[in-house]
Amino acid sequence: MQCSPLPSLKLGLKARCHLVAIVWYSLVPFSVLAGGNSTSGHESKGSAPASIPLFHLANKPGQKGFGVFIEAKIGTPPERAQYVTLLLDSGSSSMAVIGPRAAGLPGPLPPCTLSSFHTRTGRSSCGLGGYTARDSPSHVRWPLPGSQYCPIAVNDTTRVPFCAMSVNYGDGSGFTGMMVNDTLTIGGYSQTAPVNAIYWMHGPFQEPPSAGIIGVAGADLNCARWGDPKTCFPGAMEQLLMSQGLKNRLGLCLGRPPLPTGS
């Protein structure tokens, strides 16, 4: 089995890999990844890595579509958890997911069906999963306006203020989302983590059939104010790993995964 480091996907360098194994993020290739000690010196809770299927993005006209995405669930209890698919991005730390009510252009893609997912042309015009904070009983608005971690304070339709994050990427796309905490589950790991519930997006943000993005970089790229370390906090992936006592390392292993369960 061969493994390779993860390039900066959202910035245009795409990976041709199929299996991701936790421990997650590293610039060093791994063929077998074992749970290590955390930076705090505490022994790892996990004795072995978790192998997570990794899937290719759809090919789009004029593009090679080498990006990769994973399956996850957001929310509790389990029967209320929302299925999502997330583009892996080594060039950011934020997690953001599109919901069916997201506005902006070109707007959220229609849900994939079994037939459209397997159609070469249709596959590039549909999405798998999505997240709506109001439909998750476990979501909590975080941070609150006035916090050092709050980039922008916005009023909702009932004039209740919440914090929003706006991110722009090197390919000209971007999003604005309501900042919440909710339970993220990837493989056998679950942890409360920061989620941006997208309500506005622009450009080619949604890369089909993924429904969002999850950055695997460190907290220094996840800040309310760029360049101010006091406003930075661990992103969803880093918080998930820290909760398991795992180091922030990632390896991608070549293989042949099954189809996404949402297809």
RABELCOR-V646747 format. One record per helix or strand. SS is the DSSP state (a for helix, b for strand). FROM is the first residue (numbers start at 1). TO is the last residue. If there is no record, write none. Layout:
SS;FROM;TO / SS;FROM;TO
//
This chain:
b;3;4 / b;19;22 / b;25;25 / b;50;53 / b;55;56 / b;68;74 / a;78;80 / b;82;89 / b;95;105 / b;110;111 / a;114;118 / a;122;125 / b;126;127 / b;129;129 / a;133;135 / b;140;141 / b;152;155 / b;161;168 / b;174;186 / b;189;202 / b;212;215 / a;219;221 / b;223;223 / a;229;231 / b;232;232 / a;236;243 / b;250;253
//
